[in-house]
């Protein structure tokens, strides 16, 4: 089956809608689906709840959707480096479900594996555990976390074949496989599409059974975050 679509806009057509729960791959600006985020912005859908490790930066990545006020809630583990995120959150205009990074990854992995919930020690005794079930195992207290199953997953990979088997490059793999597995519908942005069989079976990082639609973005911007230091006086 050929899953390749001619553009990001076409790949999202009849898939995205108002009020959806979406998951977006990436870590910082590494491995984010740039073209799909732009197409999502241009689609005009509203009131999105978005699962992502972070919320991009001002004017790039998910920061573009914050500027257009298309996101009503973020489920994230890191929310720095975005002034508009800060402004909206402090003004009460944006909901935030703050989630420890490992817990967020496991919530997505569990969702993709069909596991509805799991217990973890992370967050016990903190605001993260407020309102959640706790249970004792072997003398230790654990908090129950529900898994995440987004309506749509937007993912970035390096290569795909026409059946959707994926390869990622280095640290750009990050959250992308877990996001792809968790989504009811998974749309993937890649830099290259090859014929079925061109990727060695042992080199497939994620099988095509999780992938529904593919779009090519051969020249992504790939911005790099750089640490800024204040020079000593």
N, C-alpha and C positions, 0 to 999 in steps of 0.2 A: 504494500500500500504506500502510495506517495503522499507524505504528510506535509510537503513543502508548499507554502503560500507565497504569492508574488510580493507582498508587502506586509509590514507590521500591522497596518490598518486592516487589511483583509484578514489577517490571522486572528485579530480580536473581534471581528464582526460576528454578531450573534453569539458571542461568548461573554462579553462584559456587560454589566448592567448596573443600575443604581442599587445601593444598599448591599453590595456584595462583601463577603469576607475574602480578601485576597492575600496571597503570600508572594513576596518578591525576594529572589535570591540576591546574594552579594554580601560582602563584609566591608564596611566602609564604602569606598568607591571601587573595590576590587570585585570583578565578576558580576556587575549589575547589568541587567538587560536594558541598555540605554534606549534602543530604538523602540522597544515595547513600552517603556515608560512614556516616551514622547507620544506614541500612538494612543496610549491610555489617556493622557492629558487631552489630546485632540478629539477623543471620542466624546468628551463632555460628561461622562458618567459622574454621579455625585454620591455623597454620603458613604464613602468607602471606609471599611475597617481594614487596615493593612498590617500584615505580619511581616516584619523585616528586622534583621539584627539592628539596623539603625535607620535613620530617615534622610540619608543623603546629606548634601550641603546646600547652602543657599544657591538657587539657580541651577542645580544639577542633580541628577538622580531623582529620588522621591521628593527632594526639595522643590521640584517644579510643580508637583501635585499639591504641595502645601501652599505654594504661592497662589494657585488657582482655587484653593479652598475646596478641593475635591475629596480630601481625606477628613473624616470626622473622628477617627480613632486610630491610634498606633499601638501595636503590640510589639514591643521592642526591648532590647537589653542595653542599648547605648544610644543616647539622644544628644550628645554634644555636637559642636561644630555647625549648628544650624540656628541662626538668630531668629528666623521666622518661626521655627518650631518652638523655641523658647517663648517668643512673644505670644503665640496662640495658646500655648499651654498655661502660661501665667495669667492670661486674660480669661481663662475658662472657656476658650473657643475650641479646644482640641482635647479629646479624651486620651489618656495614656494608661495602658496596662503594662507596668514595668515588670520585666521578667528576667531572672538571671540567665546569662548566656547559655550555659549548659542545659538548663531547664527548657529554654526556648528550642534548642536543637532537638532535645528528646521529645518535646511535645509534637514537633513536626514528624520526627522519625516514627513515633508511636502512631500518629494519625495515618501515616502511610502504611504501617504494618497492621492496621485494623485493631489496635489496642486502644480502648476508650479512655484509660487513665492509668497512672502509675504513682508510686510513692517515692519520695526523695527526701533526704535530710536537708537539702539546700533551701534556705529561707525559714527554717523552723525558728520560732521565737522572734521573727521580724515581721514587718508590715506585709511582706510577701505572703505570709501564711494566714493573714487575717481573713476570716470568713470561710476558710477551707477546712475540710476534714483532716484530722490528724489521727495517727494510729501508732501503737507501740509494737516494734518488732525486736526481739532479742534484747530488750531493755533500752532500746533507743526510740526516740520519737521521730516519725516521718510525716510529711505533709503530702496530701494527695493532689496531684495536678492532672487536669483534664487534657487530653490530646487535642491537637488542632487539625481540622480538615477543611481547608479553604475551598471556596467555590471555584476559584481560578488561581493557578500558580504561574508566575512569570519567571522564567529561568534563563540564565546565560550559560552557554557552553562554547567550546572551541570548534568542534566538528560534530557533524551528524551524518548518518547515512539516511537514505530516503524512507527507511522504516522507523527512524527516530532513535536508533542506538547512538549514544552520546559519548564523547570524550571531552574532558575538561583539562585545562592547563594549570598545573602547579596550584598555587593558593587560590586561584579563581574558582576552584571547586567549592570551597567553603560550605555555605549553607545550601548551595544549589541542588545537590542530589536529594536532600531531605525535603526541600520545598517541592521539587518535582514529584516525589513519591506521595506527598500529602495531598496535593491538589486533585479535586474531582476532574478538572480539565487543566491540562498542562500545556502551555505555549512556550516554546523555546526559541531563543535568538542565538544564532551561531555565525561564525565567521566563514565557514566553508561547509558545503554539502557534497558528499561523495556517494558513489553507488553502493548498494547493498553488497556486503562482502569485502569492501575495501578496508574496513576496520577489522583487524584481527580480533577474534572472540575474546582473547585474554586482555585486549586493550580497551574493551568496552567498559566504561565506568558506570553507566546507567543504561539498562536495557530499554528498548523502544516501547515496551508495553506500557510504560508510564507517560509516554509522550504522545500528544494528540495533534499538535500543529507545530510547524517549524517555519521560521523566517530567517533569511540571510541578511546580516549586516556586516559586510566585508571590511569596513573601515571604521570600527568603533573608536571613539575618542580616547577611552582608557585613561582618564585622569588619575593622577597619583597624589595621594595626600602626603603632605610633607610637614614634619615637625617644625614648629616655629619657636625659637628660643629668644629670650630677652638677654641682651648682652649685659654683663656685669658692669656696674658703674666704676 
